[in-house]
Amino acid sequence: MTTKSLTNSVYGWVDERLGLSDLAAFARHKTVPSHAQSFWYYWGGISLFLFIVQCFTGILLLVYYRPGADAYESVRQITFVMHFGWLIRSAHSWSANLMLFAVFVHMFSVFFMKAYRKPREFGWLSGMALLALATVFGFSGYLLPMDELSYFATKVGLQIPAAVPFIGPAIATICAAVLTSASLRRSVSSPCTSWSFLRSSCRFLASTCGSSSATATQFRPAKKASPQSSARASPSCRGFCARTWPGG
């Protein structure tokens, strides 16, 4: 059996179970509207890429990180003793800041371009939930090294709800307990929780066939690509999401 026939056999076996040929055909014929401000549509993908970097580097840091009284010492060992530990920690820290920046840019672009309107309301709501999760996880990350910055950042953050009249101190106490518990478990819980919201957001996005404020008249039927065509062929997440998460 030659290599080509073996490859065709493996592809046929996978295609029979996953329907890759149908997905490829759909991606080839899917057209998306062309806009003068398509630059703003990149920020959702940038946010997703930085989230993947967060998961990858966070899992590597989780191997050597020890929560509790040994947290500071474990972070010191990661930074100064482990090979390339400083690089992994720096990548995790910078990608967290850049992800929050990209998420906010994406949120404002969706808002000002009115991409939250019918029928994309659920996509907007799931995105706001993801923004809240990203903010909470970003803030709780300051607590993990258990150093001076962690102490004062947490102290300042807890003073914000404490300023609420009457119920502020009770809210601050609850937030302190939740923040401490969440910070110790966030390395495992944050990717799982965020991925569940990402899945829901992608499902809503797939059900509405778009990522912009474009109207239905801006979509053109499939045709052969040409330099003069204003609609460019592009892979769409609709079929991919439907096949990847059929039970979502």
N, C-alpha and C positions, 0 to 999 in steps of 0.2 A: 504494500500500500504506500503510495507516494505521499509526500507532505501535503500537497494540495488536496488530494482526496480525503486525507485525514482531517484537514482543516474544514473542508466542506461537510464532512460527517459530524464533526463536533458542533459546527454552526447550525446544521440542520437539527441536531438533537436539542440544542438550546433554543432555537427558533420555534420549534414545535411546542415548547413548554412556556416560553415567555412572549412569543409573538414579536420578535425583533423586526421582522420584515415589515409588518404593519406599522410599527412605530417609526421605522426609517422612511417608509412611504409618506406617512403623515408629516414628518419633519421636513421632507423635501418639498412638499406642496403647501406648507403653512406659510402665509405671508403676514407680516405685521406692518402697521402704519409707519410711514417715515415722517419724522418731525424735525423741525429746525433745532429743537432743544433736546435731542436724544441723549446728550451728555448726562442729564439728570436721571436717566433710567438706569445708569450703571451702579448707582449707590446701593441699591438693594443687593445686587450680586457682590459688591465689595463688602457689605456687612456680613453676608453669608460666608465669604472667604475668610474674613477675620475671625468669625465665630469658629470655623473649622480649625484655624490656627490656635485659638484659645483651647479648644478641646484637646488637640494633639499635644501642645506644650503643657497643658494642665495635667494630663495623664503622666507625662514624663516627670513633672515635679512631684506628683503624688507618690511616686515610688520612694522618694527620699524624705518627703515632708512628714514631720511628726507633730500632730496637734497637741495643744496643752502646754505644759511647762517646758517642754523641749522644742517648742516651735522656733524660737529665735536661734537656738543652736543649730537646728536642722537647716534653717534658711542660710545661716552663715556657712555651713558645710557645702550646701548646694552652690553657693556663690564663689567660694574660695578654694574648696577642696575637690569637688567633683569635676571631672573633665567636661568642659563646655557647659557646666552648670550655669555659669554667668550668662552665657548666650541664650540658653533656654529660658531662664528667668527674665532676661531683658526682652526677649521676643514675646513672652507672655504678658509682661507689663505694658509694652508699647502697643501690642495688638489690642489689649483691652481699651486703652485710651482711644486708639484710632477707630475701634469698632463703635464706641459710644459717639464719636464725632460723625462717623458715616451713618449711623442710625438716625441721628438728629437731622443731618442733611437730607436723608431719604424721607424722613417724616415731613419736613418743610416743603420738599419738592412735591410730594403727594398732595399736601394741603393746598399749596398755591396753584398747582395745576389741576385741582379739583378732581383728582383721581379717586376720591373717597365716595363719590356720589353713586347713586343706584346704577348698576346692581352690585357695587363693590363695598357695601357698608361693612360686611363681616370681615373682609380683608383689612379694612381700616381698624376695626375693633381688635382683631387678633394682633395687628401690628402694634397697637398701643399697649396691649398686654405684654408683648415681647419687649417693648421699650421700658416698661416698668420693671420687668425681670432683669433686663440688662443693667438698669440703674441700681437695683438692689444688689445684684451680684458684684457690680463694679465697686460699690461702697463697701460691701462685706469683705472684698479682697484686701482692703487696707488693714483689716484686723488680723489676717493670717500670720504675718511675720512677728507679731507681738513685740514690736519695738516702740520707740518714742513716737514716731509718726503714727503708728497704729493707735496708740493711746489717745493722742490729741485729736486725731481725725474722728474717732468714735465718740469722744467726749463732745466735740462740736456738733456732730451729727445728731446726737441724742438730745442736745439742748434745743433743737428746732421744735420737735413735738412737745417738749416740756414747756414751751412758751404759750401753749394753748391754754386759755383760762379754764379753771376748774378741773378739767379732766386731763390736762397736760401731763402732770407727774405720773398719773396712772398709765397713760399712753407711752411715756418714756420708759417706764419700768417694763412694760410688755415688750416694747421694741428692743430693749437691751437683752431680755431673755431670748427673744426670737433671733436676734442678730447673733448672739453668742452660739446658740444651737445651730443656726444656719451656716455660720462661718466654719464650724468644725465639720460639717457634712457637705458643704457646697461643692467640693471637688468631684463628688460623685453625682450629687443631685442636680447641679446646675445644667450639665449637658443633657441629661434625660428630660428635665422639665422644659428647657428651652427647645429641645428637639420636638417635643410633643406639640408645642405652640407653633413651631415652624411647619410641622406637618399640617396642622389645621389651616395655617395661613396659606400654604401652597395649594391645599385643596380648594379653598375659597377662590384663590387666584385662578386655578385651573377651571373652575366652574364658570367663571366670568370671561375667560378667554383673553385676558389682556392685562397690561400693566400701566395703562395710561388713561388719560381723560378723553381718548379718541371716541368718536361716535361710530355707529355701525356703518355710516356711509363712507368712512375713511378706509374701510377694509376692502380690498380688491380680490376678485377670484383668482385662483391659481393660474399662472401662465408661465411661459418660458421667460427666464430672466434675460434682461437686456440692459445695456447701459442707460437707456432712456427711461427705464421703469422707475417710478417713484416709490414703489413698494419693494423692499428687499426681502428675499427669502431668508428665513431665520428659524432655527429650531425653537419649538414652543414647549412649554412645560406641561401643557394640558394632557397630552397622551402619556407623557413620561410619568406624571404624578398619578394618573389613573391606573397605570400598570404597576407602578412601584408600591402604591398603598391602596390596593383594591378594597380593603375593608374600612378605609378612613371615612 
